[in-house]
């Protein structure tokens, strides 16, 4: 699986607003058939009020893909309900035989350290990109 940074958001972008919390999703796909890879970038906060919708939107975006990269580098708050949503996403993708990984923000990493000590959620760190200095 190839990790790509998606700092430039694609035109296929959805905005989900629930109660007073909003999430923005940017989805991009590459390839076709058995090589199709989806990249879903999430920006905002995942809390008890939107965790189910978060999981549903990610599963929907991954539909038909062989691989999924879930970019959570712009998620600045992840409630424990968000960790449960990641487990639900993982179970769904395993049934669909989709390989996947999460690219976490520091906030997401902290919650996963607490809620996923066994490392069942596949995490891909891209510290070389995060720590890079502009030329």
Backbone torsions as a table, in degrees:
resi	resn	phi	psi	omega
1	UNK	NA	133.5	179.9
2	UNK	-98.0	130.2	176.6
3	UNK	-94.5	129.0	177.1
4	UNK	-128.6	141.2	177.1
5	UNK	-79.9	137.2	180.0
6	UNK	-119.8	57.9	177.9
7	UNK	-64.3	-34.8	175.6
8	UNK	-88.7	116.1	-175.6
9	UNK	-75.0	141.2	179.7
10	UNK	-79.0	170.2	179.4
11	UNK	-70.5	-25.2	-179.8
12	UNK	-81.8	81.0	-175.7
13	UNK	-128.5	133.2	178.6
14	UNK	-114.7	148.7	174.7
15	UNK	-119.3	126.7	-179.5
16	UNK	-113.4	125.7	178.2
17	UNK	-124.2	125.0	179.0
18	UNK	-131.2	126.8	-176.9
19	UNK	51.0	-127.4	-178.6
20	UNK	-100.0	2.9	-178.0
21	UNK	-106.2	134.5	178.3
22	UNK	-124.1	149.8	175.2
23	UNK	-127.4	143.0	173.0
24	UNK	-114.3	136.3	179.4
25	UNK	-119.2	133.7	171.2
26	UNK	-120.5	128.1	-176.5
27	UNK	-119.9	138.0	176.6
28	UNK	-140.6	138.9	176.3
29	UNK	-122.9	149.4	177.3
30	UNK	-135.0	146.6	176.9
31	UNK	80.8	-178.8	-179.4
32	UNK	-139.4	156.0	174.7
33	UNK	56.9	-126.8	-174.6
34	UNK	-73.7	-6.9	177.9
35	UNK	-108.8	7.7	-178.2
36	UNK	-68.9	127.4	178.1
37	UNK	-121.8	131.5	175.9
38	UNK	-105.2	140.0	172.9
39	UNK	-120.6	122.2	179.9
40	UNK	-116.9	121.1	178.7
41	UNK	-108.2	133.2	-176.6
42	UNK	-119.6	136.9	178.2
43	UNK	-129.9	130.3	178.5
44	UNK	132.3	-147.9	-178.7
45	UNK	-125.1	135.0	176.1
46	UNK	-105.8	115.5	-177.7
47	UNK	-132.1	-172.7	-177.4
48	UNK	-60.9	-29.7	-177.1
49	UNK	-76.5	-23.1	-176.8
50	UNK	-128.0	6.6	-175.9
51	UNK	-61.4	-41.4	179.7
52	UNK	-66.0	-42.1	178.3
53	UNK	-66.7	-36.1	175.0
54	UNK	-58.0	-50.8	-179.1
55	UNK	-62.1	-43.5	-179.4
56	UNK	-62.5	-44.0	-178.6
57	UNK	-65.0	-40.7	179.1
58	UNK	-66.2	-44.4	178.9
59	UNK	-61.8	-41.2	179.4
60	UNK	-63.7	-42.5	-179.5
61	UNK	-66.5	-29.6	-179.0
62	UNK	-80.8	-10.1	-175.5
63	UNK	-51.5	125.9	177.6
64	UNK	81.8	1.0	-179.4
65	UNK	-92.6	152.8	175.0
66	UNK	-88.5	-21.6	-178.1
67	UNK	-147.3	151.3	179.3
68	UNK	-137.3	132.3	170.1
69	UNK	-111.5	120.4	179.6
70	UNK	-103.5	102.8	-176.7
71	UNK	-87.2	106.1	179.7
72	UNK	-109.6	22.8	-177.6
73	UNK	-66.6	-18.4	178.8
74	UNK	-104.3	14.0	175.1
75	UNK	-93.4	114.4	-174.5
76	UNK	-97.4	-5.5	176.0
77	UNK	-150.3	128.9	176.2
78	UNK	-130.7	111.7	177.7
79	UNK	-74.9	168.2	176.9
80	UNK	-60.3	-30.1	175.2
81	UNK	-62.4	-31.5	176.6
82	UNK	-67.4	-37.0	175.6
83	UNK	-65.1	-39.7	175.8
84	UNK	-62.5	-38.4	177.7
85	UNK	-63.2	-38.5	177.6
86	UNK	-64.8	-37.2	175.2
87	UNK	-63.9	-40.7	178.5
88	UNK	-64.6	-41.2	176.7
89	UNK	-61.6	-44.7	-179.8
90	UNK	-59.9	-44.8	179.7
91	UNK	-63.6	-43.0	179.9
92	UNK	-63.3	-46.5	-178.0
93	UNK	-67.3	-32.9	176.0
94	UNK	-63.7	-42.7	177.4
95	UNK	-62.9	-34.5	-179.6
96	UNK	-86.7	-1.4	-178.6
97	UNK	58.3	44.1	177.2
98	UNK	-104.3	124.2	174.8
99	UNK	-79.6	146.3	-175.5
100	UNK	-155.3	166.2	173.8
101	UNK	-155.2	158.3	177.8
102	UNK	-109.4	132.7	171.3
103	UNK	-104.8	104.0	-169.0
104	UNK	-88.6	156.5	165.8
105	UNK	-85.6	171.2	175.8
106	UNK	-58.2	-38.4	179.3
107	UNK	-64.6	-41.6	179.1
108	UNK	-66.8	-41.9	178.7
109	UNK	-58.4	-42.3	-179.5
110	UNK	-63.0	-43.5	-179.9
111	UNK	-67.0	-40.4	179.4
112	UNK	-66.5	-33.0	175.8
113	UNK	-61.6	-36.6	180.0
114	UNK	-80.3	-42.7	-171.1
115	UNK	-95.3	-14.0	-177.5
116	UNK	-134.2	60.3	-177.3
117	UNK	-64.9	-22.8	179.0
118	UNK	-81.5	-10.5	179.4
119	UNK	72.8	36.6	-179.8
120	UNK	-74.4	-26.7	175.7
121	UNK	-84.6	119.1	-177.9
122	UNK	-70.4	120.4	-177.1
123	UNK	-114.2	133.3	175.4
124	UNK	-119.2	112.3	177.6
125	UNK	-83.3	137.0	175.8
126	UNK	-123.6	53.0	-176.3
127	UNK	-60.6	-30.0	-179.7
128	UNK	-62.8	-33.8	177.7
129	UNK	-76.8	-43.7	-178.2
130	UNK	-62.4	-39.9	-174.2
131	UNK	-91.1	0.7	-177.2
132	UNK	-67.6	141.8	176.7
133	UNK	-96.4	141.6	177.9
134	UNK	-65.2	149.0	-178.6
135	UNK	-77.3	NA	NA
